[in-house]
Amino acid sequence: MPKIPNPRIRKLRTWFPGKRSSEFIGVDENQKKITLIDLASNDYLDLARHPLLIEAAKQTLEIDGVGSGGSRFITGSRNIHQRLERKLAKWLNREIVLLYPSGFQANLAAVLALADRHTPVICDRLIHHSLLVGVKASGAKLIRFKHNNLSELERLLKKSRQSNPQKQPLVITESLFSMEGTTAPIKEISKLCIKYDSKLLIDEAHAFGVMGPEGRGESFGLKEPLSIISGTFGKAFGSGGAFLATDKITGENLIQNCGAFRYTTALAPPLCASALAALNLIESNPSWGRELKEKSTTLRDKLSQIGWQRPLGGGPILSIILGSDELAIDYQNRLEVHGLLTVAIRPPTVPEGKSRLRLVIRRNTPVQALERLIEILKNK
Ligand SMILES: Cc1ncc(COP(=O)(O)O)c(C=O)c1O
């Protein structure tokens, strides 16, 4: 009997970049090399190989070296860190921005800064793993509400306030959900947090650069009680590293007391330089986010015209729910031999029975690739 590969066992695959930023090299049915159009990466604005980001990294590399060689409190702080933090704080209209080596670490730090074991932490059911790790590390009680369900959130906030009037709750959500493509009703969530005097942490990892006014995120313009916003440079910013944006008091608390900020090697200077170059580009191209959304809407319309359920949300992530792991892998393979790179997302990343193809539309995704995608998906 031939052995059937277990769809839950992941294999690490090495990807070789193609000529353009939206391309990788793959193989077709006959094992011949082909160019794959990348419909899977989070480089939404095609900045990872942008000449200005590469040039900025090169120049900083010459001056500051590859790594910072120390934590921010030892010898790791450079001028480029401060420039990026100040520029981001201004762009987002927040008092303090602090850099972290990764979004995973930033999220961990954010939860630990806002919650301890006495805090009722009320989270959207689909928040990122890093935030859940933070809640676990804080020792707080995890309470979850159905994805984007405001009435359930309100019921849980009310209950928490009635049973523990002394304990200020913390609400955690994302603005653009990475596996669903949905956006959270941030304004309404913020209003509920005001009503029930709760802290609020929003992870904008997938939103910065593409969602909200001029790509400044869905939380742009929100005032109290937004406690911390978390962002990463690993997605639309085309670089690496991350940041937390907050008020002076919380920021000072993070600087003085946050182990994930103090006891880690400062973000590599060339990555900071590229992130700053990306920020400058995003700022001078305020229509990029809107254009990307328009492109995504066109694809959503086409998918529903050919009989698929319209992918939820309005941003550049389109989830096509297929159900079984096998079916999702089958579609991934079918698209790959036709030169389209998508990735089957399976449990435990998504709930059982909800395996899917996660399609990502980028600023430079060729129209012909999307036409090819529709042709293939016409034959269910
Ligand atoms: C919603 C969300 N938050 C945080 C992260 C972590 O960011 P980073 O890749 O910078 O560690 C990710 C990345 O996968 C994410 O999808």
The ligand as a Gaussian input file, in Angstrom:
#p B3LYP/6-31G(d) Opt

LIG

0 1
 C       -1.567000      39.135000      13.551000
 C       -0.107000      38.941000      13.733000
 N        0.493000      39.511000      14.781000
 C        1.815000      39.373000      14.998000
 C        2.596000      38.639000      14.144000
 C        4.063000      38.495000      14.439000
 O        4.798000      39.398000      13.705000
 P        6.322000      39.090000      13.331000
 O        6.269000      38.256000      12.099000
 O        6.943000      40.417000      13.148000
 O        6.894000      38.323000      14.486000
 C        2.036000      38.054000      13.023000
 C        2.888000      37.321000      12.073000
 O        2.721000      36.264000      11.677000
 C        0.633000      38.197000      12.815000
 O        0.043000      37.618000      11.778000

